[in-house]
Amino acid sequence: MIATVVLPLALLALTAWVVPWVLSKVLPEGVFWLLLIGVLSAVALTVVSALGFYVLYGQAGEAVLDAAPWHFVVLSARAALVWGPVMVLSLANIPKGWKEAVW
């Protein structure tokens, strides 16, 4: 029971920290790019958590998987309470490593 709750939450929080960091290594420095990293990270984390819910619900049985795909997106939006603050903290940490752009 605990592993089915704590492990996915921990993995989601870790993903919320890593995705903006990886995108910051790929995209240029600057305020516009930081905002774009935030949008791309939010979209990626919505997809990742929706897929996570799909997989976890799949273990419960096929009847649950017949639900509309938007049901899993809604659950992902609710999971933003977990990944949102972690993503914002990760985004706030990015300008610290800028060498060319000024915050």
Beta strands, then each sheet from edge to edge (+ up, - down):
end
